[in-house]
Amino acid sequence: MGRRGAEARKGACRARQSVGIVDLATLRAEPQAWDDCVARAVEPHPHFSRHVIEAHRQAGLLRDDCAFVIVRTGERLDAILPFRSGLDITGLGTAVAQPVLSPFMPSSAPLVAGDAFADTLATLVAGLAEASGGRAWRWPLLSISGRAGQGLLAAMHEAGWTTGIVETFERPVLDRRPSHDAFLTDHPHMSRLKDLRRRRRRLAEAGTLERVTATEGEALASALEDFLALEAAGWKGEAGTALACRPKTLALAHALFAGTAGPVTVRADTLSLDGRPLAVSLALIAGGTACLLKTAYDERERALAPGLVLEAEIVRAFHETAFAERLDSATRAGSALESLYRERETIAEIIAMPPGGEARLSIGRRVALARFEHRAKAEAKRLLKRG
């Protein structure tokens, strides 16, 4: 087919697509289409899936003003992004749009199907401008090294948006090798791996040390309760930030790590000594990527790092059982997993302004305001620790 024919086909594809802004009730009425979009996404992740969004709704952690920008082709959903609008320092008294996030949503890339990928992103970007009313977007935790994030930025620039980066960090991820031995070969942190093996031996000297995986039923429920108890018994419990300390976050944990139907599955790995839980890791899996969202460990055994020993055991199981293609640490900067996982994903916070949008504040000024807010929060945190 010649160039003119290809462009005509491209235009016809875009003409069949439509973009809309819907509420949660409307999207919940299309469970199969929602699940299908997650399964077809070029970079599927669980965070904007039906399972995770529904768990937040059930726990009362989804704001009433949450809406979704969706792109569809007929009855099929091609892109999904939950968002909200509200006052933000980067708007100096005006509304700014943001993707919906929570501590259980460490990534904000939209779900975008691979069919007609570039056209879908162009349609989605038009919907983003409509969703914000022409105002700015503040977009944290966007992977700009992944295909969806890169494609989103490219589509914005193609449509005349201006963007600025507030900050970036490198998140540890691990792509599965042919074997665990292949993972170990030429690992850049061999001394760290040797140290973890030594700590594992020390733990095993006290009894029978084993890792057990649960994915459903009573075993999964028991593993979740062990996680909640370990977390509540540690410093997070003392600070009142453990999941079990608040009814809504406790309800969220139970809703997330219950039996699931659809493209998202759940997993809990427990490291135990003579049956006593030393560490528990909770993960959500979608599209071949396992997001290791939370780990809790027995802080009485802190010197032997049972949480990291468990992470190393999960890496071994990852290679031996092939339960996923990639492990995503789902962490912020400075994670202990930086010395274990071998790849990195660049995560950014961006400010984006559609063409013809509010010109009262430049992108540069908005970026500066966001950076000021980060510095102020970091200083407040430092002073609280000193106190």
C-alpha positions as CSV (number, residue, x, y, z in Angstrom):
1,M,0.0,0.0,0.0
2,G,1.4,3.5,-0.9
3,R,1.8,6.4,1.5
4,R,-1.5,8.0,0.5
5,G,-3.3,4.7,1.1
6,A,-1.6,4.2,4.5
7,E,-2.5,7.8,5.6
8,A,-6.1,7.2,4.5
9,R,-6.2,4.0,6.6
10,K,-4.7,5.9,9.5
11,G,-7.3,8.7,9.2
12,A,-10.1,6.1,9.1
13,C,-8.8,4.4,12.2
14,R,-8.8,7.7,14.1
15,A,-12.2,8.6,12.8
16,R,-13.6,5.4,14.4
17,Q,-12.1,6.3,17.8
18,S,-13.8,8.6,20.2
19,V,-12.7,10.1,23.5
20,G,-14.9,10.7,26.5
21,I,-14.9,11.6,30.2
22,V,-17.0,9.2,32.3
23,D,-17.6,8.5,36.0
24,L,-16.7,5.3,37.8
25,A,-20.3,4.0,37.7
26,T,-20.2,4.2,33.9
27,L,-16.9,2.4,33.6
28,R,-17.9,-0.2,36.1
29,A,-20.8,-1.1,33.8
30,E,-18.3,-2.3,31.3
31,P,-16.2,-4.8,33.3
32,Q,-15.2,-7.0,30.3
33,A,-14.1,-4.0,28.2
34,W,-12.1,-2.7,31.1
35,D,-10.3,-6.0,31.7
36,D,-9.7,-6.3,28.0
37,C,-8.0,-2.9,27.9
38,V,-5.7,-4.0,30.7
39,A,-4.9,-7.2,28.9
40,R,-4.2,-5.4,25.6
41,A,-2.1,-2.5,27.1
42,V,1.4,-2.1,25.7
43,E,2.6,-1.7,29.2
44,P,-0.1,-3.4,31.4
45,H,0.0,-2.5,35.0
46,P,-2.5,-3.3,37.8
47,H,-2.8,0.2,39.2
48,F,-5.6,1.5,37.0
49,S,-7.2,-1.9,36.6
50,R,-10.8,-2.7,37.6
51,H,-9.6,-4.8,40.5
52,V,-7.5,-2.0,42.1
53,I,-9.9,0.8,41.4
54,E,-12.8,-1.2,42.8
55,A,-10.8,-2.1,45.9
56,H,-10.2,1.7,46.5
57,R,-13.9,2.3,46.0
58,Q,-14.9,-0.4,48.5
59,A,-12.4,1.0,51.1
60,G,-13.7,4.6,50.7
61,L,-10.4,5.8,49.4
62,L,-11.6,7.0,46.0
63,R,-12.6,10.6,45.9
64,D,-16.1,11.6,44.7
65,D,-14.6,13.8,41.9
66,C,-12.6,10.9,40.4
67,A,-13.4,10.5,36.7
68,F,-11.8,8.7,33.7
69,V,-10.6,9.8,30.3
70,I,-11.3,6.9,28.0
71,V,-10.7,6.3,24.3
72,R,-12.9,3.7,22.6
73,T,-13.3,2.1,19.2
74,G,-16.9,1.0,19.1
75,E,-17.5,-1.2,22.2
76,R,-13.8,-1.7,22.8
77,L,-11.8,0.5,25.2
78,D,-8.4,1.5,23.9
79,A,-7.2,3.8,26.7
80,I,-8.1,4.5,30.4
81,L,-6.8,7.1,32.8
82,P,-8.4,8.0,36.1
83,F,-8.0,11.6,37.1
84,R,-9.2,14.3,39.4
85,S,-9.0,18.1,39.5
86,G,-8.3,20.4,42.4
87,L,-6.3,23.3,43.8
88,D,-2.6,22.8,43.7
89,I,0.4,24.9,44.4
90,T,1.4,24.7,40.8
91,G,-1.8,26.5,39.9
92,L,-1.6,29.3,42.5
93,G,-5.3,29.1,43.3
94,T,-6.5,27.6,40.1
95,A,-7.5,23.9,39.5
96,V,-4.9,21.5,38.2
97,A,-5.6,18.0,36.8
98,Q,-3.7,14.9,38.1
99,P,-3.9,11.2,37.7
100,V,-5.5,9.4,40.6
101,L,-2.8,7.9,42.8
102,S,-2.5,6.3,46.2
103,P,0.2,4.5,48.2
104,F,-0.9,1.3,46.3
105,M,-0.6,3.0,43.0
106,P,3.1,3.7,42.5
107,S,2.9,4.4,38.7
108,S,0.6,6.6,36.7
109,A,1.1,5.7,33.1
110,P,-2.2,5.5,31.3
111,L,-3.5,2.1,30.1
112,V,-3.1,2.2,26.3
113,A,-3.8,-0.7,24.0
114,G,-1.3,-1.6,21.4
115,D,-3.8,-1.4,18.5
116,A,-3.3,1.8,16.6
117,F,-1.1,2.9,19.5
118,A,0.0,6.4,18.1
119,D,-3.6,7.3,17.1
120,T,-4.9,6.2,20.4
121,L,-2.4,8.4,22.3
122,A,-3.3,11.4,20.0
123,T,-7.0,10.9,20.8
124,L,-6.2,10.5,24.5
125,V,-4.2,13.7,24.6
126,A,-7.1,15.6,23.1
127,G,-9.2,14.1,25.9
128,L,-6.7,15.2,28.5
129,A,-7.1,18.8,27.4
130,E,-10.9,18.5,27.6
131,A,-10.7,16.9,31.0
132,S,-8.6,19.7,32.5
133,G,-10.6,22.5,30.8
134,G,-7.4,23.6,29.1
135,R,-5.6,23.9,32.4
136,A,-2.3,22.3,33.4
137,W,-1.7,18.7,34.4
138,R,0.6,17.8,37.3
139,W,1.7,14.2,36.6
140,P,3.8,12.4,39.2
141,L,5.3,8.9,38.9
142,L,5.2,8.7,35.1
143,S,7.7,6.2,33.6
144,I,9.3,8.1,30.9
145,S,11.6,5.3,29.9
146,G,8.6,3.0,29.1
147,R,6.7,2.9,25.8
148,A,3.5,4.3,27.2
149,G,5.2,7.3,29.0
150,Q,7.4,8.1,26.0
151,G,4.4,7.8,23.7
152,L,2.3,10.1,25.8
153,L,5.0,12.8,25.9
154,A,5.5,12.5,22.1
155,A,1.8,12.8,21.5
156,M,1.6,15.9,23.8
157,H,4.5,17.6,21.9
158,E,2.9,16.7,18.6
159,A,-0.3,18.4,19.7
160,G,1.5,21.5,20.8
161,W,1.6,21.0,24.5
162,T,4.5,22.4,26.6
163,T,6.0,20.2,29.3
164,G,8.5,20.5,32.0
165,I,10.2,17.9,34.3
166,V,10.0,18.6,38.1
167,E,12.2,15.7,39.1
168,T,13.3,12.2,38.1
169,F,14.6,9.1,39.9
170,E,15.6,5.6,38.8
171,R,13.4,2.8,40.0
172,P,14.9,-0.7,40.3
173,V,13.3,-3.3,38.0
174,L,14.4,-6.8,37.1
175,D,13.9,-8.6,33.7
176,R,13.9,-12.3,33.9
177,R,17.0,-14.1,32.6
178,P,17.1,-17.7,31.3
179,S,18.1,-18.9,34.7
180,H,19.0,-17.8,38.2
181,D,22.6,-18.6,37.5
182,A,22.4,-16.2,34.4
183,F,21.1,-13.5,36.8
184,L,24.0,-14.0,39.1
185,T,26.6,-14.0,36.3
186,D,28.5,-10.7,36.3
187,H,26.1,-9.1,38.8
188,P,27.4,-5.6,39.6
189,H,26.8,-6.1,43.4
190,M,28.3,-9.5,44.1
191,S,29.3,-8.5,47.6
192,R,25.7,-7.6,48.4
193,L,24.5,-11.0,47.2
194,K,27.2,-12.7,49.2
195,D,26.1,-10.8,52.3
196,L,22.5,-11.8,51.8
197,R,23.5,-15.5,51.5
198,R,25.4,-15.1,54.8
199,R,22.4,-13.6,56.5
200,R,20.2,-16.4,55.2
201,R,22.6,-19.0,56.6
202,R,22.5,-17.2,60.0
203,L,18.7,-17.3,60.0
204,A,18.7,-21.0,59.1
205,E,20.9,-21.8,62.0
206,A,18.0,-21.2,64.3
207,G,15.6,-23.7,62.7
208,T,13.8,-24.6,59.4
209,L,13.8,-21.6,57.1
210,E,11.4,-21.7,54.1
211,R,9.7,-19.4,51.6
212,V,6.0,-20.1,50.9
213,T,3.9,-18.5,48.2
214,A,0.1,-18.0,48.5
215,T,-2.2,-16.8,45.7
216,E,-5.7,-17.6,46.8
217,G,-8.0,-18.9,49.6
218,E,-7.1,-19.4,53.2
219,A,-3.4,-19.4,52.5
220,L,-3.5,-16.0,51.0
221,A,-5.8,-14.6,53.8
222,S,-3.4,-16.0,56.4
223,A,-0.3,-14.5,54.7
224,L,-2.1,-11.1,54.6
225,E,-2.8,-11.3,58.3
226,D,0.8,-12.1,59.0
227,F,1.8,-9.1,56.9
228,L,-0.5,-6.8,58.8
229,A,0.7,-8.1,62.1
230,L,4.4,-7.7,61.3
231,E,3.9,-4.2,59.9
232,A,1.8,-3.1,62.9
233,A,4.4,-4.4,65.3
234,G,7.1,-2.3,63.8
235,W,7.9,1.4,63.5
236,K,5.0,2.0,61.1
237,G,2.7,0.8,63.8
238,E,4.3,3.1,66.3
239,A,3.9,6.0,63.9
240,G,0.3,5.1,63.1
241,T,1.0,4.6,59.4
242,A,0.7,0.8,59.2
243,L,-2.2,-0.4,57.1
244,A,-3.9,-1.9,60.1
245,C,-3.9,1.4,62.0
246,R,-6.6,2.9,59.9
247,P,-10.0,1.3,59.0
248,K,-9.9,2.5,55.3
249,T,-6.3,1.2,54.6
250,L,-7.1,-2.0,56.4
251,A,-10.2,-2.5,54.2
252,L,-8.1,-1.7,51.1
253,A,-5.6,-4.4,52.0
254,H,-8.3,-6.9,52.4
255,A,-10.0,-5.9,49.2
256,L,-6.8,-5.9,47.1
257,F,-5.5,-9.2,48.3
258,A,-8.6,-11.2,48.0
259,G,-9.5,-13.6,45.2
260,T,-9.5,-11.9,41.8
261,A,-11.1,-12.5,38.4
262,G,-9.6,-10.9,35.3
263,P,-6.2,-9.9,34.1
264,V,-4.8,-9.0,37.6
265,T,-3.6,-11.7,40.0
266,V,-2.2,-11.4,43.5
267,R,0.7,-13.0,45.3
268,A,2.0,-13.2,48.9
269,D,5.5,-14.6,49.7
270,T,6.3,-15.5,53.3
271,L,9.7,-16.2,54.8
272,S,9.2,-18.2,57.9
273,L,11.4,-19.8,60.6
274,D,9.9,-23.0,62.1
275,G,6.5,-21.7,60.9
276,R,6.9,-18.2,62.5
277,P,6.7,-15.4,59.8
278,L,9.8,-13.4,59.5
279,A,8.9,-11.4,56.4
280,V,5.9,-11.1,54.0
281,S,5.9,-9.5,50.5
282,L,2.7,-8.6,48.8
283,A,2.5,-8.3,45.0
284,L,0.0,-7.6,42.2
285,I,0.7,-9.1,38.8
286,A,-0.6,-7.9,35.4
287,G,0.7,-8.5,31.9
288,G,3.8,-10.4,33.0
289,T,4.9,-7.7,35.5
290,A,4.9,-8.4,39.2
291,C,4.6,-5.2,41.2
292,L,6.1,-5.8,44.7
293,L,4.0,-3.3,46.5
294,K,4.7,-3.9,50.2
295,T,7.1,-5.8,52.4
296,A,6.9,-6.2,56.2
297,Y,9.4,-8.0,58.4
298,D,10.0,-8.9,62.0
299,E,12.0,-5.9,63.3
300,R,13.4,-8.0,66.1
301,E,15.5,-9.8,63.5
302,R,16.6,-6.5,61.8
303,A,20.3,-7.4,62.1
304,L,19.8,-10.3,59.7
305,A,17.6,-8.3,57.2
306,P,14.8,-10.9,56.8
307,G,13.0,-8.6,54.4
308,L,15.9,-8.4,52.0
309,V,16.6,-12.2,52.4
310,L,13.0,-12.7,51.3
311,E,13.4,-10.4,48.3
312,A,16.4,-12.5,47.2
313,E,14.4,-15.6,47.6
314,I,11.6,-14.1,45.4
315,V,14.2,-13.4,42.7
316,R,15.3,-17.0,42.8
317,A,11.6,-18.2,42.5
318,F,11.1,-15.6,39.7
319,H,13.7,-17.4,37.6
320,E,12.9,-20.9,38.7
321,T,9.1,-20.8,38.3
322,A,8.7,-17.9,35.7
323,F,5.7,-16.5,37.5
324,A,6.4,-13.1,35.7
325,E,8.6,-11.6,33.0
326,R,9.6,-8.5,35.1
327,L,9.8,-7.6,38.8
328,D,8.9,-4.0,39.5
329,S,10.1,-2.7,42.9
330,A,7.3,-0.1,43.0
331,T,9.6,2.0,45.1
332,R,10.7,5.6,45.4
333,A,14.4,6.7,45.2
334,G,16.9,5.1,47.5
335,S,15.4,1.7,47.6
336,A,17.4,-1.2,49.1
337,L,16.5,-3.2,46.0
338,E,18.9,-1.0,44.0
339,S,21.7,-3.5,44.9
340,L,19.6,-6.5,43.9
341,Y,17.7,-5.6,40.8
342,R,19.8,-5.0,37.7
343,E,17.7,-2.8,35.5
344,R,16.3,0.8,36.0
345,E,13.2,2.6,35.0
346,T,13.2,6.4,34.8
347,I,10.3,7.8,36.8
348,A,9.4,11.5,36.5
349,E,7.1,14.1,37.7
350,I,6.0,16.4,34.9
351,I,4.0,19.5,34.4
352,A,2.1,19.7,31.1
353,M,0.1,22.5,29.6
354,P,-2.2,22.1,26.5
355,P,-2.0,24.7,23.7
356,G,-4.1,27.8,24.3
357,G,-4.2,27.0,28.0
358,E,-4.0,29.3,30.9
359,A,-1.0,31.5,30.3
360,R,-0.9,33.3,33.7
361,L,1.9,31.0,34.9
362,S,4.6,29.6,32.7
363,I,5.7,26.0,32.7
364,G,9.0,27.1,34.3
365,R,7.2,28.9,37.1
366,R,5.0,25.9,37.7
367,V,8.0,23.5,37.8
368,A,9.7,25.9,40.3
369,L,6.6,25.9,42.6
370,A,6.5,22.1,42.5
371,R,10.2,21.9,43.4
372,F,9.7,24.3,46.2
373,E,6.9,22.2,47.6
374,H,9.1,19.1,47.5
375,R,11.9,20.9,49.4
376,A,9.5,22.2,52.0
377,K,8.1,18.7,52.6
378,A,11.6,17.2,52.8
379,E,12.6,19.8,55.4
380,A,9.5,19.3,57.5
381,K,10.2,15.5,57.5
382,R,13.8,16.1,58.5
383,L,12.7,18.4,61.4
384,L,10.2,15.8,62.6
385,K,12.8,13.1,62.7
386,R,15.1,15.4,64.7
387,G,12.3,16.1,67.1
